[in-house]
């Protein structure tokens, strides 16, 4: 459970922004990179859609220039953009696009668009100031916003600066080509002629820069949310490896921070199982053999317990404690626990057959189930928390598991638990089990009726 404290501390640092990018765990960085790669593919498909739509519209719409115009740049620009987009999309699907190509793509998009706008005065045989009136400038904002899909502000800034610098160069070229004669302070004249209004061009440049800045700030904030989301997802995956999925879900999905002293009372079943003769086995085998055996044992039993509605509470050496209906209420907790015992017994038999066939010693697995009223909640302090179950059923299940040795059987439960399981539609896998009336169980003051679930 000490791992929970470390996980929670690491997650808290991630989510509070105390970790910088270089301090993010490699798996979190890999998950973020995967999200970025997916975004890059989305950008590529969006660009391909845009160029196809523009190409279709250009082909179908009436032309606004003379039919005998010697220079028609739009088809060439669309063709070049289409080719570059296809290449970029191919690279995105084949692997990760590096920063160099991303910067190149952002600047190429903008250069191609601005080059197309610049060529309008040649196409329409007008002075350079003619292109400053082109509504095609609005497409600049499309190309800038496309970079926002990647959640990295630097590429938005690169596109925005390229657009602002390009438009500044356009205005300078238009003024210089006309030797200043095209400059005017008359707004009406500016709107109705090829005159240049310096303030209007600066307005366009400022608008480009402001939109770029707003998008960059928004992306910076969105990236923090992306990192937070990925970190939470990774934390949830890590927690689910240390705890049952139900406990991990309670920790990660809780509206408020989990604190000690919060508990709930409910009916649940507790199952204990362990390996008979494990102490002797551990004294006569090498450490790697012991760990390999425990790994096989736990890999075999844990899915069975979970498939039958159990939540793994803890591993205790060769012992496993599982709860049914504790983390999440269940109307069939007793039946689920008894069905789990039947499945564990069958799996243990098959496991031992395989071990014997491989020349390994047989290992018997014992189990016990007790159902009753329990308290489920978090204990500890603000620095060290643990979810646990408390109640007579927990203590009774542990005592019954030890009693299986005295009774010479593999699995026991109480008569009360068995009758509750039958009422919840449990049917024993091997027929009606054997009843042991008024048996003395170590640690209990009074005799108790037991039921043998597996002989």
C-alpha positions as CSV (number, residue, x, y, z in Angstrom):
1,X,0.0,0.0,0.0
2,X,3.0,2.3,0.3
3,X,2.9,2.4,-3.5
4,X,-0.5,4.2,-3.2
5,X,1.2,7.1,-1.4
6,X,3.9,7.4,-4.0
7,X,1.4,7.2,-6.9
8,X,-0.9,9.8,-5.3
9,X,2.0,12.1,-4.6
10,X,3.3,11.8,-8.1
11,X,-0.2,12.3,-9.5
12,X,-0.7,15.4,-7.3
13,X,2.5,16.9,-8.5
14,X,1.5,16.3,-12.1
15,X,-1.9,17.7,-11.7
16,X,-0.8,20.8,-9.8
17,X,1.7,21.7,-12.5
18,X,4.7,21.2,-10.4
19,X,6.3,18.9,-12.9
20,X,7.7,20.4,-16.1
21,X,7.6,18.6,-19.5
22,X,11.1,17.2,-19.0
23,X,10.1,15.8,-15.6
24,X,7.0,13.9,-16.9
25,X,7.3,10.1,-16.7
26,X,8.3,8.6,-20.0
27,X,5.0,6.8,-20.4
28,X,3.1,10.0,-19.9
29,X,5.2,11.8,-22.5
30,X,4.6,8.8,-24.8
31,X,0.8,9.1,-24.3
32,X,0.9,12.8,-25.0
33,X,3.0,12.2,-28.1
34,X,0.5,9.7,-29.3
35,X,-2.2,12.3,-28.9
36,X,-0.1,14.8,-30.9
37,X,0.4,12.3,-33.7
38,X,-3.3,11.7,-33.9
39,X,-3.8,15.5,-34.0
40,X,-1.3,15.8,-36.8
41,X,-3.2,13.2,-38.9
42,X,-6.4,15.1,-38.2
43,X,-4.7,18.3,-39.5
44,X,-3.6,16.5,-42.6
45,X,-7.1,15.2,-43.4
46,X,-8.6,18.6,-42.7
47,X,-6.1,20.3,-45.0
48,X,-6.8,17.8,-47.7
49,X,-10.6,18.4,-47.3
50,X,-10.0,22.2,-47.5
51,X,-7.9,22.0,-50.7
52,X,-10.5,19.7,-52.3
53,X,-13.4,22.0,-51.4
54,X,-11.5,25.0,-52.7
55,X,-10.5,23.2,-55.8
56,X,-14.1,22.2,-56.5
57,X,-15.4,25.7,-55.8
58,X,-12.8,27.2,-58.1
59,X,-13.7,24.8,-60.9
60,X,-17.5,25.4,-60.6
61,X,-17.6,29.1,-59.8
62,X,-17.7,31.8,-62.5
63,X,-14.3,33.4,-63.1
64,X,-13.8,37.0,-62.1
65,X,-10.8,37.6,-64.4
66,X,-10.5,37.9,-68.2
67,X,-10.8,34.6,-70.1
68,X,-7.6,35.3,-72.0
69,X,-5.6,36.2,-68.8
70,X,-2.0,35.1,-69.4
71,X,-1.4,34.2,-65.7
72,X,-3.8,32.1,-63.6
73,X,-2.0,31.1,-60.4
74,X,-4.9,29.5,-58.5
75,X,-4.8,26.1,-60.1
76,X,-1.0,26.0,-59.6
77,X,-1.3,27.0,-56.0
78,X,-4.0,24.5,-55.3
79,X,-2.1,21.8,-57.1
80,X,1.1,22.5,-55.1
81,X,-0.8,22.6,-51.8
82,X,-2.6,19.3,-52.7
83,X,0.7,17.6,-53.4
84,X,2.3,18.9,-50.2
85,X,-0.7,17.9,-48.1
86,X,-0.7,14.4,-49.5
87,X,3.0,14.0,-48.8
88,X,2.6,15.4,-45.3
89,X,-0.4,13.1,-44.6
90,X,1.5,10.1,-45.9
91,X,4.4,10.9,-43.5
92,X,2.0,11.4,-40.6
93,X,0.5,8.0,-41.1
94,X,3.9,6.3,-41.5
95,X,5.4,7.8,-38.3
96,X,6.0,10.8,-36.2
97,X,6.5,14.2,-37.9
98,X,9.5,16.0,-36.5
99,X,9.6,19.7,-35.5
100,X,11.5,20.7,-38.7
101,X,8.8,19.4,-41.0
102,X,6.1,20.9,-38.8
103,X,7.7,24.3,-38.9
104,X,8.2,23.9,-42.7
105,X,4.6,22.9,-43.1
106,X,3.3,25.9,-41.1
107,X,5.4,28.3,-43.1
108,X,4.9,26.6,-46.4
109,X,1.1,26.9,-46.0
110,X,1.3,30.5,-45.3
111,X,3.9,31.3,-48.0
112,X,1.8,29.5,-50.6
113,X,-1.3,31.4,-49.6
114,X,0.4,34.8,-49.5
115,X,2.2,34.1,-52.8
116,X,-1.2,33.4,-54.3
117,X,-2.6,36.7,-53.0
118,X,0.5,38.6,-54.2
119,X,0.0,37.2,-57.8
120,X,-3.5,38.6,-58.0
121,X,-2.2,42.0,-59.2
122,X,-0.4,40.2,-62.1
123,X,-3.5,38.1,-62.9
124,X,-5.8,41.1,-63.1
125,X,-3.1,43.5,-64.5
126,X,-3.3,45.9,-61.6
127,X,-0.8,47.8,-59.5
128,X,0.6,45.8,-56.4
129,X,-1.8,47.7,-54.1
130,X,-4.6,45.7,-55.7
131,X,-3.8,42.6,-53.7
132,X,-4.1,44.4,-50.4
133,X,-7.9,44.5,-50.9
134,X,-8.2,40.7,-51.5
135,X,-10.7,39.0,-49.2
136,X,-8.5,35.9,-49.6
137,X,-6.5,37.3,-46.6
138,X,-9.2,35.8,-44.4
139,X,-7.8,32.3,-45.3
140,X,-4.8,33.3,-43.2
141,X,-6.8,32.7,-40.1
142,X,-7.8,29.3,-41.3
143,X,-4.2,28.2,-41.6
144,X,-3.3,29.7,-38.3
145,X,-6.1,28.0,-36.5
146,X,-5.2,24.7,-38.1
147,X,-2.0,24.7,-36.1
148,X,-4.1,24.9,-32.9
149,X,-5.2,21.3,-33.4
150,X,-1.8,20.0,-32.3
151,X,-1.9,21.7,-28.9
152,X,1.5,23.2,-29.3
153,X,1.6,27.0,-29.3
154,X,4.9,27.3,-31.1
155,X,3.5,26.2,-34.4
156,X,0.6,28.6,-34.2
157,X,3.1,31.4,-33.4
158,X,5.2,30.4,-36.4
159,X,2.2,30.5,-38.7
160,X,1.0,33.8,-37.3
161,X,4.4,35.5,-37.4
162,X,4.9,34.3,-41.0
163,X,1.5,35.8,-42.0
164,X,2.2,39.1,-40.2
165,X,5.7,39.4,-41.7
166,X,4.3,38.5,-45.1
167,X,1.6,41.1,-45.0
168,X,4.0,43.7,-43.7
169,X,6.2,42.9,-46.7
170,X,3.2,43.1,-49.0
171,X,2.3,46.6,-47.8
172,X,5.9,47.8,-48.0
173,X,6.1,46.4,-51.6
174,X,2.9,48.1,-52.6
175,X,3.9,51.5,-51.3
176,X,7.5,51.2,-52.7
177,X,6.3,50.1,-56.1
178,X,4.1,53.2,-56.4
179,X,6.8,55.5,-55.0
180,X,4.4,56.5,-52.3
181,X,1.9,57.9,-54.8
182,X,-0.6,55.3,-53.9
183,X,-0.7,56.2,-50.2
184,X,-3.8,58.1,-49.0
185,X,-5.5,59.3,-45.8
186,X,-8.9,59.3,-47.4
187,X,-10.8,56.3,-46.3
188,X,-13.5,56.5,-49.1
189,X,-10.7,56.8,-51.7
190,X,-9.0,53.8,-50.1
191,X,-12.2,51.8,-50.3
192,X,-13.0,52.7,-53.9
193,X,-9.6,52.6,-55.6
194,X,-6.2,51.0,-55.5
195,X,-4.9,53.5,-53.0
196,X,-3.1,52.3,-49.9
197,X,-4.2,53.3,-46.4
198,X,-1.3,52.6,-44.1
199,X,-3.4,52.4,-40.9
200,X,-5.7,49.8,-42.5
201,X,-2.8,47.5,-43.4
202,X,-1.4,47.9,-39.8
203,X,-4.9,46.9,-38.6
204,X,-4.7,43.7,-40.5
205,X,-1.2,42.9,-39.2
206,X,-2.3,43.7,-35.6
207,X,-5.4,41.5,-36.1
208,X,-3.2,38.6,-37.3
209,X,-0.9,39.0,-34.3
210,X,-3.7,39.4,-31.7
211,X,-5.5,36.3,-33.0
212,X,-2.2,34.4,-33.0
213,X,-1.5,35.5,-29.4
214,X,-5.0,34.5,-28.2
215,X,-4.8,31.1,-29.9
216,X,-1.3,30.6,-28.4
217,X,-2.5,31.4,-24.9
218,X,-5.6,29.2,-25.3
219,X,-3.5,26.3,-26.6
220,X,-1.1,26.7,-23.7
221,X,-4.0,26.4,-21.3
222,X,-5.5,23.5,-23.3
223,X,-2.1,21.7,-23.3
224,X,-2.1,21.8,-19.5
225,X,-5.5,20.2,-19.6
226,X,-4.2,17.6,-22.0
227,X,-1.3,16.8,-19.7
228,X,-3.7,16.7,-16.8
229,X,-6.0,14.4,-18.6
230,X,-3.3,12.0,-19.8
231,X,-1.7,12.1,-16.3
232,X,-5.0,11.2,-14.7
233,X,-5.5,8.4,-17.2
234,X,-2.1,7.0,-16.5
235,X,-2.6,7.4,-12.8
236,X,-5.9,5.5,-13.1
237,X,-4.1,2.7,-15.0
238,X,-1.4,2.5,-12.4
239,X,-3.9,2.5,-9.6
240,X,-5.9,-0.3,-11.2
241,X,-2.7,-2.4,-11.1
242,X,-2.3,-1.9,-7.4
243,X,-6.0,-2.0,-6.5
244,X,-9.1,-3.6,-7.7
245,X,-10.8,-1.6,-10.6
246,X,-13.6,-0.7,-8.2
247,X,-11.2,0.9,-5.7
248,X,-9.2,2.7,-8.5
249,X,-12.5,4.1,-9.9
250,X,-13.5,5.4,-6.4
251,X,-10.1,7.1,-6.0
252,X,-9.9,8.7,-9.5
253,X,-13.6,9.5,-9.9
254,X,-14.3,10.9,-6.5
255,X,-15.7,14.4,-6.5
256,X,-13.8,15.2,-3.3
257,X,-10.4,14.1,-2.1
258,X,-10.5,10.8,-0.4
259,X,-9.9,11.3,3.4
260,X,-9.6,9.0,6.4
261,X,-12.7,8.3,8.4
262,X,-15.1,8.1,5.5
263,X,-16.8,4.7,5.5
264,X,-20.0,2.9,4.5
265,X,-21.8,-0.1,6.0
266,X,-23.1,-2.8,3.8
267,X,-23.6,-6.5,3.4
268,X,-20.7,-8.2,1.7
269,X,-18.8,-11.5,1.5
270,X,-15.1,-12.0,2.3
271,X,-13.0,-14.7,0.7
272,X,-9.6,-15.9,1.8
273,X,-7.4,-18.3,0.0
274,X,-3.8,-19.5,0.4
275,X,-1.4,-22.3,-0.5
276,X,-1.1,-25.3,1.8
277,X,2.5,-26.1,2.7
278,X,3.8,-22.8,1.3
279,X,6.2,-22.4,4.2
280,X,7.8,-25.8,3.6
281,X,7.9,-25.0,-0.1
282,X,9.7,-21.7,0.5
283,X,12.3,-23.4,2.6
284,X,13.2,-26.0,0.0
285,X,13.2,-23.9,-3.2
286,X,15.2,-21.1,-4.6
287,X,13.8,-17.5,-4.4
288,X,13.2,-17.2,-8.2
289,X,11.3,-20.5,-8.1
290,X,9.1,-19.2,-5.2
291,X,8.3,-16.0,-7.0
292,X,7.6,-17.8,-10.3
293,X,5.2,-20.2,-8.5
294,X,3.4,-17.3,-6.7
295,X,3.2,-15.4,-10.0
296,X,1.5,-18.4,-11.7
297,X,-0.8,-18.9,-8.7
298,X,-1.9,-15.3,-8.6
299,X,-2.2,-15.1,-12.4
300,X,-4.5,-18.1,-12.2
301,X,-6.7,-17.1,-9.4
302,X,-7.0,-13.3,-9.7
303,X,-9.0,-13.3,-13.0
304,X,-11.3,-16.0,-11.6
305,X,-12.1,-14.0,-8.5
306,X,-12.6,-10.8,-10.5
307,X,-14.8,-12.6,-13.1
308,X,-17.1,-13.7,-10.3
309,X,-17.5,-10.2,-9.0
310,X,-14.7,-10.2,-6.5
311,X,-12.4,-7.3,-5.8
312,X,-8.8,-8.1,-4.7
313,X,-8.3,-6.4,-1.4
314,X,-4.7,-7.5,-0.7
315,X,-2.0,-10.1,-1.3
316,X,-0.4,-11.5,1.8
317,X,2.5,-13.7,0.6
318,X,0.7,-16.8,-0.6
319,X,-2.7,-15.5,0.7
320,X,-5.3,-13.6,-1.3
321,X,-8.1,-11.6,0.3
322,X,-11.1,-10.7,-2.0
323,X,-14.3,-8.9,-1.2
324,X,-17.7,-9.3,-2.9
325,X,-20.1,-6.4,-2.6
326,X,-17.8,-4.2,-0.5
327,X,-16.4,-1.6,-2.9
328,X,-19.7,-1.7,-4.9
329,X,-22.9,-3.0,-3.3
330,X,-24.1,-6.4,-4.7
331,X,-27.4,-8.3,-4.1
332,X,-25.6,-11.5,-4.9
333,X,-22.4,-11.1,-2.9
334,X,-22.6,-14.5,-1.0
335,X,-23.5,-16.4,-4.2
336,X,-20.7,-14.7,-6.1
337,X,-18.2,-15.6,-3.5
338,X,-19.3,-19.3,-3.3
339,X,-19.2,-19.5,-7.1
340,X,-15.7,-18.1,-7.0
341,X,-14.7,-20.8,-4.6
342,X,-16.0,-23.5,-6.9
343,X,-14.1,-22.0,-9.8
344,X,-10.9,-21.6,-7.7
345,X,-11.1,-25.3,-6.7
346,X,-11.5,-26.5,-10.3
347,X,-8.7,-24.2,-11.5
348,X,-6.4,-25.4,-8.7
349,X,-7.0,-29.1,-9.7
350,X,-6.0,-28.4,-13.2
351,X,-3.0,-26.3,-12.1
352,X,-1.8,-29.2,-10.0
353,X,-2.2,-31.7,-12.9
354,X,0.0,-29.5,-15.0
355,X,2.6,-29.1,-12.2
356,X,2.8,-32.9,-11.6
357,X,3.1,-33.5,-15.3
358,X,6.0,-31.0,-15.4
359,X,7.7,-32.8,-12.5
360,X,6.8,-30.1,-9.9
361,X,5.3,-30.8,-6.5
362,X,1.6,-30.6,-6.0
363,X,0.3,-27.5,-4.1
364,X,-3.2,-27.6,-2.5
365,X,-5.1,-24.3,-2.4
366,X,-7.4,-23.7,0.6
367,X,-10.3,-21.1,0.7
368,X,-13.0,-19.9,3.0
369,X,-16.0,-17.6,2.7
370,X,-18.0,-15.6,5.2
371,X,-20.7,-13.1,4.6
372,X,-22.2,-10.5,6.9
373,X,-22.3,-6.8,7.7
374,X,-19.0,-5.0,7.1
375,X,-17.7,-1.4,7.1
376,X,-15.8,-0.3,4.0
377,X,-13.8,2.9,3.9
378,X,-10.5,4.7,4.1
379,X,-8.2,4.6,7.1
380,X,-4.9,6.4,7.9
381,X,-4.0,10.0,7.8
382,X,-3.5,12.7,5.1
383,X,-0.1,11.2,4.1
384,X,-1.0,7.5,4.1
385,X,-4.4,6.1,3.2
386,X,-5.7,2.6,2.7
387,X,-9.1,1.3,1.7
388,X,-10.1,-1.6,3.9
389,X,-13.0,-3.7,5.2
390,X,-13.7,-4.1,8.8
391,X,-16.2,-6.4,10.5
392,X,-17.0,-9.9,11.9
393,X,-17.2,-11.4,8.4
394,X,-13.5,-10.5,7.7
395,X,-12.3,-12.1,11.0
396,X,-14.5,-15.1,10.5
397,X,-13.3,-15.7,6.9
398,X,-9.7,-15.7,8.1
399,X,-10.5,-18.1,10.9
400,X,-12.4,-20.5,8.6
401,X,-9.5,-20.5,6.1
402,X,-7.3,-21.8,8.9
403,X,-10.0,-24.3,9.9
404,X,-9.9,-26.0,6.6
405,X,-6.7,-27.7,7.7
406,X,-8.3,-29.0,10.8
407,X,-11.4,-30.2,8.9
408,X,-9.3,-31.8,6.2
409,X,-11.0,-30.0,3.3
410,X,-10.1,-27.3,0.8
411,X,-12.9,-24.8,1.2
412,X,-15.3,-23.9,4.0
413,X,-18.1,-21.5,4.7
414,X,-20.7,-21.0,7.4
415,X,-24.1,-22.5,7.2
416,X,-25.6,-19.0,7.4
417,X,-23.4,-17.8,4.4
418,X,-24.3,-20.9,2.4
419,X,-28.0,-20.4,3.0
420,X,-27.7,-16.8,2.0
421,X,-25.9,-17.9,-1.2
422,X,-28.6,-20.4,-2.0
423,X,-31.2,-17.6,-1.6
424,X,-29.2,-15.6,-4.1
425,X,-29.5,-18.4,-6.7
426,X,-26.2,-20.2,-5.9
427,X,-26.0,-23.8,-7.0
428,X,-23.0,-25.9,-5.9
429,X,-20.8,-27.1,-8.8
430,X,-20.4,-30.6,-7.2
431,X,-23.8,-31.3,-5.8
432,X,-25.1,-30.7,-2.3
433,X,-22.1,-30.0,0.0
434,X,-21.4,-31.7,3.3
435,X,-22.7,-30.1,6.5
436,X,-20.5,-30.0,9.6
437,X,-22.7,-29.3,12.6
438,X,-21.5,-27.5,15.7
439,X,-17.8,-27.4,14.9
440,X,-15.3,-25.7,17.1
441,X,-13.3,-23.1,15.2
442,X,-10.1,-21.7,16.8
443,X,-10.7,-18.1,17.9
444,X,-14.5,-18.5,18.2
445,X,-16.1,-19.0,21.6
446,X,-19.2,-20.9,20.4
447,X,-19.4,-23.9,18.0
448,X,-20.7,-23.0,14.6
449,X,-22.3,-25.0,11.7
450,X,-20.0,-25.2,8.7
451,X,-20.4,-26.2,5.1
452,X,-17.7,-27.9,3.0
453,X,-17.6,-26.2,-0.4
454,X,-14.6,-28.3,-1.6
455,X,-13.4,-31.5,-0.1
